[in-house]
Amino acid sequence: MEQFKTSADVLFVLLGAIMVLAMHAGFAFLEVGTVRKKNQVNALVKILSDFSMSTLAYFVIGYTLAYGNGFFVSAEQLAANSGYELVKFFFLLTFAAAIPAIISGGIAERARFVPQLIATFLIVGFIYPFFEGIVWNGNFGLQDWLEGTFGAKFHDFAGSVVVHAVGGWIALPAVLLLGARRGRYHKNGQISAHPPSSIPFLALGAWILAVGWFGFNVMSAQRLDAINGLVALNSLMAMIGGTLAALAAGKNDPGFVHNGPLAGLVAVCAGSDLMHPLGALVVGSIAGVLFVQLFTIAQNRWKIDDVLGVWPLHGLCGAWGGIAAGIFGSKALGGIGGVSFGAQLVGTLGGIAIALAGGAIVYGLIRATLGLRLDPEEEFAGADLSIHKISATAEHETSW
């Protein structure tokens, strides 16, 4: 029976890893549908290449940094316990690789290709696992300190802060250091609209992400006997809350409507195992409005050219989710309890600080040495032709 249980856990975590792996197709098509047509090929290539670089960085450095377990032992040792540690790595890798996938949407259409791959290696190898290990492995004793100070550890069941907020706040320095796309903002105050190139692709990406998210959240239990349907229902309620709130706040704009469910799902990750479904509905709804309002303000008032809005979507909604777990996870609001608002606030702010510092250091160093941005001619031609020598629809490159 014990062997059967171990094998069942392996299959459970493996299925979760496959579902989250599929989410990377969602990241790709969300970006393909949002950027201009001359940058669609680059969006697809970036997501796959970043995932590959993430795998290398996390296998060689990141997983060991976070959990103290490495893979430089014999295959016989790796295969122990039906290879549970290996599928756990695969599952957590898909989380780690979400960080550069998030960043990709913010820096789209004007970032150089190879420097971004180098940034991906540094972020997934060092910055992300540093905070991941603090939260999910108790490294450096900070979780014990929070428990002693506030009566509870920082709770982030599926990564509102560890994955999403960290990804969004790392992306912010990258976006600011790159600067806006050429022609986006004019000296007279006018703003050139860069509408999505394909609403169908954008919608496809959003749907793939939303479906895969149930693996992201539910399988974060990491053991079959720890699975709980509450996580699934809370994810669903946050998703529909974000959708309807973004529909109303965004005045039927399809870009906002399809990012609304993602905002809700980002926010519910942290407390999806604790909240009452009605609490999850509220959390998701607030996240939907938060995304619409802050995306609009950042683009139009602050002139931050974050192409997919990854800072408001992942950075802000992820931070809201970390704090919300301390509110709606409490028994007073129908939750299971065992959380502290103070611990949630400190943990969330700590994640933001590490992400901001890490993003500024990595992208600042790369800008100072290799350069981050395509030159004006390359950006005008588009990343597809400048980097990959082919466009998404190659009629112009053929003789027929």
C-alpha positions in Angstrom: 0.0 0.0 0.0 2.8 2.4 0.8 4.3 1.9 -2.7 0.9 2.4 -4.2 0.5 5.7 -2.3 3.9 6.9 -3.4 3.2 6.1 -7.0 -0.2 7.8 -6.8 1.5 10.9 -5.4 4.0 10.8 -8.3 1.2 10.6 -10.8 -0.7 13.4 -9.1 2.2 15.8 -9.1 3.2 14.9 -12.6 -0.3 15.7 -13.9 -0.1 19.1 -12.1 3.3 19.7 -13.7 1.8 18.9 -17.2 -1.1 21.3 -16.6 1.1 24.1 -15.5 3.5 23.4 -18.4 0.5 23.8 -20.7 -0.1 27.3 -19.1 3.1 28.4 -20.9 1.2 28.1 -24.2 -1.3 30.4 -22.6 1.4 33.0 -21.8 2.6 32.7 -25.4 -0.8 33.2 -27.0 -1.8 36.0 -24.6 1.4 37.8 -25.7 0.9 36.9 -29.4 -2.6 38.4 -29.4 -1.6 41.6 -27.6 1.6 42.6 -29.4 1.6 44.0 -33.0 1.9 41.5 -35.8 5.5 42.2 -36.4 6.4 40.8 -33.0 4.3 37.7 -32.9 7.0 35.2 -33.8 9.3 36.7 -31.2 6.6 36.2 -28.5 6.3 32.5 -29.3 10.1 31.9 -29.5 10.7 33.8 -26.2 8.3 31.8 -24.1 9.7 28.4 -25.3 13.4 29.6 -25.1 12.8 31.2 -21.6 11.3 27.9 -20.4 14.3 26.0 -21.6 16.7 28.4 -20.0 14.6 28.3 -16.8 14.8 24.5 -16.7 18.6 24.6 -17.0 19.0 27.3 -14.3 16.6 25.7 -11.9 18.1 22.2 -12.3 21.6 23.3 -11.9 21.2 26.0 -9.2 17.7 27.2 -8.3 16.1 24.0 -6.9 19.2 23.3 -4.7 19.3 26.9 -3.5 15.6 26.8 -2.5 15.4 23.2 -1.0 18.9 22.0 -0.5 18.4 18.9 -2.8 20.5 18.5 -5.9 20.5 16.2 -8.8 24.2 15.4 -9.2 23.9 11.9 -7.8 23.3 8.5 -9.5 20.2 7.8 -11.4 19.5 5.0 -9.0 19.3 7.5 -6.1 17.2 9.8 -8.2 14.7 7.0 -8.9 14.1 6.4 -5.2 10.5 6.7 -4.0 9.3 6.2 -7.5 11.1 9.4 -8.5 8.8 11.6 -6.4 11.5 14.2 -5.9 11.9 14.4 -9.7 8.3 15.2 -10.5 8.2 17.6 -7.6 11.1 19.4 -9.3 9.2 19.3 -12.6 6.1 20.8 -10.9 8.0 23.5 -9.1 10.1 24.3 -12.2 6.9 25.2 -14.1 6.2 27.7 -11.3 9.8 29.1 -11.6 9.6 29.4 -15.4 6.4 31.5 -15.0 8.6 34.4 -13.8 10.3 35.0 -17.1 7.0 34.3 -18.9 5.5 37.1 -16.9 8.4 39.5 -17.5 8.2 38.7 -21.3 4.8 40.4 -21.6 6.0 43.6 -20.0 9.1 44.0 -22.1 7.6 42.9 -25.4 8.3 44.5 -28.7 11.6 46.2 -27.9 13.8 43.9 -25.8 16.9 42.2 -27.2 16.7 38.4 -27.3 20.0 37.0 -25.9 20.3 39.5 -23.0 16.8 38.4 -21.9 17.8 34.8 -21.9 20.8 35.7 -19.7 18.4 37.6 -17.3 16.1 34.5 -17.2 19.0 32.3 -16.1 20.0 34.7 -13.3 16.5 35.3 -12.1 15.4 31.6 -12.1 18.8 30.5 -10.8 19.2 32.9 -8.0 16.5 35.6 -7.2 13.3 33.5 -7.4 14.6 30.5 -5.5 16.0 32.8 -2.8 12.5 34.0 -1.9 10.9 30.6 -2.7 13.2 28.9 -0.2 12.3 31.5 2.5 8.6 30.9 2.1 8.2 27.3 1.1 11.2 25.7 2.8 11.7 27.9 5.9 15.2 29.1 4.9 17.0 31.6 7.1 14.4 31.2 9.9 12.2 34.1 8.7 9.0 32.0 8.8 9.8 31.0 12.4 10.3 34.7 13.2 7.0 35.6 11.7 5.3 32.8 13.6 6.8 34.0 16.9 6.0 37.6 16.2 2.5 37.4 14.7 1.3 33.9 15.8 1.4 32.4 12.2 3.8 31.9 9.4 3.4 33.7 6.0 0.9 31.6 4.1 1.1 31.4 0.3 -0.5 28.1 -0.7 0.0 28.4 -4.5 2.1 31.5 -5.1 0.2 34.7 -5.3 3.3 36.4 -3.9 6.1 33.8 -4.4 5.4 33.5 -8.1 3.1 36.2 -9.3 4.0 39.2 -7.2 7.7 38.4 -7.5 7.4 38.1 -11.3 5.4 41.3 -11.6 7.7 43.4 -9.4 10.8 42.0 -11.1 9.3 43.1 -14.4 8.7 46.7 -13.3 12.4 47.7 -13.2 12.9 45.9 -16.6 10.1 47.9 -18.1 11.3 51.2 -16.7 14.9 50.6 -17.7 13.8 49.7 -21.3 11.6 52.7 -21.7 8.4 53.0 -23.8 8.1 51.6 -27.3 9.1 54.2 -29.9 6.1 56.3 -30.9 4.0 55.3 -28.0 4.1 58.6 -26.1 4.5 62.0 -27.8 6.1 65.2 -26.5 2.8 67.0 -26.9 1.1 64.6 -24.4 -0.6 62.5 -27.0 -0.6 58.7 -26.7 -0.5 56.4 -29.8 -2.8 53.5 -29.4 -1.2 50.1 -30.0 -4.3 47.9 -30.0 -4.1 44.1 -29.7 -3.2 42.4 -33.0 -5.5 39.4 -32.5 -8.3 39.2 -29.9 -8.9 35.5 -30.8 -5.3 34.7 -29.9 -5.5 36.8 -26.8 -8.6 35.0 -25.7 -7.1 31.6 -26.5 -4.2 32.4 -24.3 -6.4 33.5 -21.4 -8.5 30.4 -21.7 -5.4 28.1 -21.7 -4.1 29.9 -18.6 -7.4 29.7 -16.8 -7.8 26.0 -17.4 -4.2 25.2 -16.4 -4.6 27.3 -13.3 -6.6 24.5 -11.6 -3.5 22.4 -11.8 -1.4 25.3 -10.6 -3.6 25.7 -7.5 -5.1 22.3 -6.7 -1.9 20.3 -7.3 0.0 22.7 -5.0 -1.1 20.2 -2.3 1.8 18.0 -3.7 0.3 14.9 -2.1 -2.8 13.1 -3.2 -4.1 12.7 0.3 -3.8 16.5 0.8 -6.1 17.4 -2.2 -9.1 19.5 -1.3 -12.0 20.5 -3.5 -12.2 23.8 -1.6 -9.1 25.0 -3.6 -10.8 24.2 -6.9 -14.1 26.0 -6.0 -12.3 29.0 -4.6 -10.2 29.2 -7.8 -13.4 29.1 -9.9 -15.2 31.8 -7.8 -12.2 34.1 -7.9 -12.0 33.5 -11.7 -15.6 34.5 -12.4 -15.4 37.4 -9.9 -12.4 38.8 -11.7 -14.1 38.3 -15.1 -17.3 40.1 -14.2 -15.6 42.9 -12.3 -13.3 43.5 -15.3 -16.2 43.4 -17.7 -17.9 46.2 -15.7 -14.9 48.3 -14.9 -13.4 47.8 -18.4 -16.7 48.8 -20.1 -16.8 45.6 -22.2 -13.2 45.9 -23.5 -12.3 42.4 -24.6 -8.7 42.8 -23.4 -9.8 43.6 -19.9 -12.5 40.9 -20.0 -10.0 38.2 -20.8 -7.4 39.4 -18.3 -10.0 39.7 -15.6 -10.2 36.0 -14.8 -6.4 35.9 -14.7 -6.4 38.8 -12.1 -8.8 36.8 -10.0 -6.8 33.6 -10.2 -3.6 35.4 -9.4 -5.1 36.9 -6.3 -6.7 33.7 -4.9 -3.6 31.5 -5.1 -2.3 32.4 -1.7 -5.4 31.7 0.3 -7.3 29.3 -2.0 -7.0 26.5 0.6 -8.4 28.7 3.4 -11.1 31.1 2.1 -14.8 30.6 1.9 -16.0 30.6 -1.7 -17.8 33.9 -1.2 -14.6 35.3 0.2 -12.8 34.1 -2.9 -15.4 35.8 -5.1 -14.8 39.1 -3.3 -11.0 38.7 -3.6 -11.3 37.9 -7.3 -13.7 40.8 -8.0 -11.4 43.3 -6.2 -8.5 42.0 -8.3 -10.4 42.5 -11.5 -11.1 46.1 -10.8 -7.6 46.6 -9.5 -6.1 45.4 -12.8 -8.3 47.6 -15.0 -7.8 50.7 -13.0 -4.1 50.4 -12.4 -3.4 49.3 -16.0 -5.2 52.4 -17.3 -3.4 54.7 -14.8 0.0 53.2 -15.5 -0.3 53.4 -19.3 -2.0 56.8 -19.6 -1.0 58.9 -16.6 2.3 57.4 -15.5 3.5 56.6 -19.1 4.7 53.1 -18.1 4.6 51.1 -21.3 4.0 47.7 -19.7 2.7 46.0 -22.9 0.6 43.2 -21.3 0.1 45.0 -18.0 2.1 42.4 -16.1 2.9 44.7 -13.2 -0.8 45.4 -12.3 -1.9 41.9 -13.2 0.7 39.9 -11.5 2.6 42.4 -9.3 -0.3 44.2 -7.7 -3.0 41.5 -7.9 -0.4 39.0 -6.5 0.4 41.4 -3.6 -3.4 41.9 -3.0 -3.7 38.1 -2.9 -1.0 37.7 -0.3 -2.7 40.3 2.0 -6.2 39.0 1.2 -5.3 35.6 2.5 -4.8 37.2 5.9 -8.2 38.8 5.7 -10.5 36.3 4.1 -8.7 33.3 5.4 -9.6 34.3 9.0 -12.4 32.5 10.8 -14.2 35.8 11.3 -14.9 36.0 7.5 -15.7 32.3 7.1 -12.2 31.1 6.4 -10.4 28.1 8.0 -8.0 30.4 10.0 -4.5 29.9 11.1 -3.3 33.0 9.3 -2.2 36.4 10.5 -2.8 39.7 8.7 0.6 41.0 10.1 2.5 38.0 8.8 0.8 38.3 5.4 1.6 42.0 5.1 5.3 41.5 6.1 5.7 38.5 3.9 4.2 40.3 0.9 6.2 43.4 1.4 9.4 41.3 1.7 8.6 39.6 -1.6 8.1 42.9 -3.3 11.4 44.3 -1.9 13.4 41.2 -3.0 11.8 41.3 -6.4 12.4 45.0 -7.0 16.0 44.8 -5.9 16.7 41.7 -7.9 15.1 43.0 -11.0 16.9 46.3 -10.8 20.3 44.6 -10.3 19.9 42.0 -13.1 18.4 44.4 -15.7 20.6 47.3 -14.6 23.8 45.2 -15.0 22.6 43.9 -18.4 21.7 47.3 -19.7 25.1 48.6 -18.6 27.1 45.8 -20.2 25.2 44.1 -23.0 22.4 46.5 -23.7 18.7 45.6 -23.2 17.0 47.2 -26.2 16.8 46.7 -29.9 18.1 49.6 -32.0 15.6 52.0 -33.6 15.7 50.3 -37.0 15.3 46.8 -35.6 12.4 47.9 -33.4 10.7 49.7 -36.4 11.1 46.5 -38.5 9.8 44.4 -35.6 11.5 41.7 -33.5 10.3 39.0 -35.9 12.3 40.1 -38.9 15.2 41.7 -36.8 15.8 38.6 -34.6 14.2 35.6 -36.3 14.4 36.7 -40.0 10.8 35.7 -40.6 7.3 37.1 -39.9 4.2 35.3 -38.6 2.7 35.4 -42.1 5.6 35.0 -44.4 4.1 36.2 -47.7 6.5 39.1 -47.9 9.5 36.8 -47.6 8.4 34.5 -50.5 8.4 34.9 -54.2 5.0 33.5 -54.9 
